[in-house]
Amino acid sequence: MPDPSPSTPAAGVLPQDQSQDQNGAQTQDQTTSVVWDPAFTRYNFGPGHPMSPVRLDLTARLCEELGLFAQDDVVVVNPPVASDEELATVHDMGYVQAVRHAGEHPDDADQRFGIGTEDDPAFVGMHEASARIVGGTLAVTKDVWTGRARHGVNFCGGMHHAMPDRAAGFCIYNDASVAIEWLLAQGVERIAYIDIDVHHGDGVERCHWNDPRVMTCSIHETGRVLFPGTGFPGDIGGPDAMGTAVNVALPPGTGDAAWLRALHASIVPLVRAFNPQVLITQQGCDSHFQDPLAHLAISVDAQRQAMEALHRLSHELCDGRWIALGEGATRSSRSCRAAGPTSPASPATTRSGSTPRSRWRGTPMSGSATTCLVPP
């Protein structure tokens, strides 16, 4: 693990769009860049699939109803689709070409790349819809690093299961990893990625497994009972980056107190020791106790506490440079928002602990719990 140093950008790579205060110190714009456009609902695996695009529409409508998008310190951005060159910083070009072909001919998708499967069905326009998500995360990452914004939010992003050479777990292109590679290309020396989705952030970990400049942290339900079946405590990074992969695997039925303690007692101290210059978080809300595809027992109150803790951590360590991503949530927004601070008895006593490879069929996602993503 690299020695801690001040949490400012590396020498020679200071953000170019920042102003200076009277003492000559670099300062940042105080705005939050938020990605949204109805075009993001084109990421659509079809009827009956839990990754329904309506979750994004409902999240955006809720943000509008609450006045978040209209706040003076919030800028809504509609980014361009990521280019092949940007995708190629993480993904094999053969895979990108296979995704493009599947989007043009869904019935001819090559399942060797994980597309055209039950989890990741091919659909018309798949490449453009998936690359648009990457473009969104890249846009807010650039805003944060160059000082045009203090925080960046892409609640459409967080596709943390996508691998360099294949799709997995409803994820086609790995937007977080492409953003991390862009930051590394700017000379950033230390990036922390914290994933609090109920599933292990396996794709992001895999992409940066042997890079000591990137710390990947994931708190999730154990892979012994839940997809993707990885993310165990002994998985700590490649030979050149030992200690930069952090995995906290929790048993089914884990509730608020234990989940928050795992975050505060395990992940936060390690990230402090790593002393990142930029914080990227994946804030999937499928740890909620009413999520049908997992078995944790987390309330909305605890999820909000976790997000607020990550917000504070970004200011403590990174001068506020924070990119927050969404993704997992497989229950209606009504049920998630209505959930109180008290969780029911362990859901492990009422639901099977088997890995849900196809159990989700007939359980459409009708909303999202990603309502706490825009920082206060």
N, C-alpha and C positions, 0 to 999 in steps of 0.2 A: 504494500500500500504506500503511495507517495507521501512524503512528509507534508504536513499541513503548511500552507502559506496563506497570505492575505487573500480574501475572497473577492479579488478584483480580476478583471480579464488579464490574460497573460501579456507580458511586455510585447509591444509591437502590434497587438491585435485589439486595442481598445476600440469599443464601438465608435463608429465615425459620426453618428448623428446625435451624439450627446452634446449638451451645452456645458459650460463651466460656471461654478459659483464664484463669488468674489475672491475665494482663496485658490482658485484654479482647479478645484476638485471636479471630477466628472459627475454629472447629475443626469437623471433619467426623466423622461416624460412620465407623468403619474397616471396615464390612461391604461385601460385594459382593452386589448384587442380580442374580439370575440368573432369566431367564424360562424357565419350562417348565410344560407340561401336555400330556397326550396329545391334547388337542383340536387342537394344532398340526399333527398328522399329517393333518388334514382338508384341508390344502393339497395336493391330489393331482390331478395331470394325467392319471392313468390308467396302466394297464400299459404297459411299454415306454418310458415317458418317463424321461429321465435325472434329472429332479428328483423322485425318488421320496421319499415321506415316511418311508420306513424309515431314511433317513440320520439323521433327527432322533431317531427312536426309539433307534437304536443309539448315537448320541452321548449321549443322556440315560442310557441303561443303562450306558454306560462311565463316565459321571460318578458314577453310583450305585455301581458296582463299585469305583471308586477312592476312594470316600468323600468326593468333593468336595461333593456336595449336603448332607452331614451335618456339614460343618465349622462351627464356632461362628461364623466370620466370613462365612458364606455364607447368604443368605436366598433361597429359591426363591419366585418370585412368579407368580401366575396372573392376568394382567391382563384387564380388560374389552376387548371389541371396540371399536376406535376409532369414534367417531361420524362422521356425515356432515360435521359442522362441522369436526372435526379433519382429515378427509381433504381438505376444501375449501381448507385453507390451502396445498395444493400442487396438487390435482387438480381439473380442470373437473368441475362437477356433472353435466354431460351424460355424461361418461365414467363417473362413479360409478354413475349410473342404468343405463348400458349394462351394466356389470359385474353389478349386482344383477339385471337382467333375464336375463342369460346364466346366472346361478346358479340362476334359477328355471326357465328354459327353455333348456337347453344347446344344443338343436338349432336355436335361433333367435338365436344369438350374432351380433352385428354386427361383421364382420371389419374394418370401417373403424376400429374402436378397437383393433385388434390382438388381439382375443379370438376364440376359435373357430378359431384357426390351428394349424399344426403345432407351432410353438414354444409357444403358449399356448392349449391346448384349453380349451373351456368345460367346467365340471363343476358338479354340484349343490352349492350352498352356496358358490360361488366368492367372492362378496362378503364373507360373514362370515369365511371362512377367511383371506382376504387382509387384511381389516381387523383381524383378531386379531393378525396379525404387527405391524401398525402400532401397535396398542394395547400390545403388549409392549415395543417400542422406546420408545414414549412413556413407559411406566411407569418403566423404569429410567433414562431421561433425567431425569424429574422427581425420582426418588430421588437421583440424583447432584447435580443442581443445588440442591435444597433441603437437601442435607446429610444425608439419611437413609442414604446409602451413599457410599462413596468411588469405587467402580467399578460399572458396570452391564454386563451381558452378555445379549445375545439371539442365541443361535446359530441361532435360527429366522429371523432377520432378515437385513438386508443386501440388499434387493431393489433393487439400484442401477441396473438398466436401465429401470425403469418411468418413463415420461414423464408430464407433467401431463395429457395428453389421450389416452394410449394405453398398452397393455401392450407389453412387448418382452422378449426374452431370458429367458423363464420368470418374469418379474416383473410383478405386477399393480399393486400400490400401493407407492410409494417411501417406506418407513418411515424411512430416514435423513433424507430431506428434510423430512418432516413433523416429526421431532424437531428438526431445525435451525430450522424456522420457529417451533416452540414456544419454543425458547431465545431467538430473536431477539425474540419478543413479550414475553419477560421483561426485555428490556433488555440482553441479552448483546451485547457489542460486537465480539468476535472469536472465531470458531469455526473450528477446523481439522478437515478431513475427509481422512483418509488411506486410500486404497483399494489393497490389495495383492493383490486377486483377479487372475487371469490376464487377465481381460477389462477393457477400459476402463470406468471408472465413469461412463458417459455421461449417465445420467439425473440423478444428483446434480449433476454439473457443469452440465447444462442448466438445472436448477432455480435455480441460484445463480450463473449465468454473469456477471451484471452487478451483483452485490452485493459491495461491498468489505469487508463484515463477515465474509464466509465465504471461506476458502481451501480449494479442493478439489485434492487431490493424488492422482494415480493412477500406479502403476507396473504395467505390463501388457505382454503380447505385442503387437507392432505391429499396428495395424489394417490393414496391407497384406495380412495373411494370416489375420486372426482377427476374428470378430464382436466388436464392432459396426462395425468399420471406421473408427473415429474415435480421437481421443486422440493427436494428433501434437504434437511439441515447440512448434510455432508457435501452438498453441491456448493462449492465456495469459489469457483473460478478456475480458469486455465492455468497452465504452468507459469506463464508470465504475468498472471494477474490474480494470484492466490489471495483470497480475502475480499475480492471486489464483487463477488456474487453472494447475496444474503437471502436465505430462504427460511421463512417462518411458516411451517406447515401445521395447521390447527385441526383438531379432531372435529367430527360432526357434532353439532349442538353447541359449539362455542358461542357464548353470549357477549354482551357489550363489554363488561368489565375485563374479561380475559383478552378480548380482541384489542381493546384500547391499550391494555397493559403490554401486549406483545409489540404494538407499534411504539409506545413511548419507552419501553425498557430495552428493546432489542434494536429496532431499526434506527430510531432517532439518534442514540448515542454513536452508532457506527457511522451514520452520515455526518454527524458533527466532526468525528475524527477524520473523515475523508476530506471535509472542508471544500465542498464543491463551489464552482463559480456559477453554475446554472442548475436549477432543479426542474425536472420533468416528472410529472405524476400521472398515473393512470388511475382514474377514480370511478371505475365500474361499480355500480350499486347492487350487484347481484348477491352480495353478502346478506341482503335483507332477509328477515326471517320468513317472508312470504314468497320468496323466489322459489319456483317449482323445480329448478334444475340443480339446486345445491342444498346444503344442509346446515349452514350456519344460522345463528339466531340473533342477528344484529338489527337494531332499530335505526330509524332515520336520525334520531338524536345522536346516537353514537357515530353514525356516518358523518354527520355535520361536525361533530367534535374532531374527528380525524381530519377532515378537510381544513378546518380552522387551524389545527396544529401544523399541517403542511404549509399553510399560508404564513404562519408565524415563522416557521423554519426557513422559508425562502427569504424573509427579511433579515433573520438572524445571520444567515450564512452567505446569501447570494445577493445582498442589496435588493431583494425583491424580485430577482430574475426568475420567474416561475412560469412554466408552460403546463397547463392543466388539461388533461384529456379525459374523455368519457369512455363509453363502450358498454360494458355488461349491465343488463337489467332486463328481467324477463317476467315482470308482473305489471299490472296496470298502474298507471300513475295515481289513480284514485286510491288504490289499496296501499301503495307505498306512502303517499302523503298523509293518509289517515292513520297510519301506524303510530302508536304512542311510544313512550320511552320504555315501556315494559314489554319484553318479548314473551311469547308463549313458552310452554314446556319444550324441551329439546325436540326439534323437528326430526331428529334421527330416530325417534321412537315411532314416528308415523309415516316416514318415507323411506324407501329403499336407499341403501348406501351404494348401490352399484353405479358404475360410471355411465352417465346418460348419453350414449352414443346416438340412439334414435328415439329415446323415451320422450323427447320433446314434441314429437309429431302430435298435432291436434291441440297444442298449447300456444296459441298465437300471442306474441308480445303486443300489448295494446297501449304501452306507454313507457315512460322512463322516470327514474327517480333521480335524474341528474340535475336537480333544481338548485343545488348548492354550489355549482361549479364557478359561477361568476363571483370573484372575490369581493368582499364588502369594501 
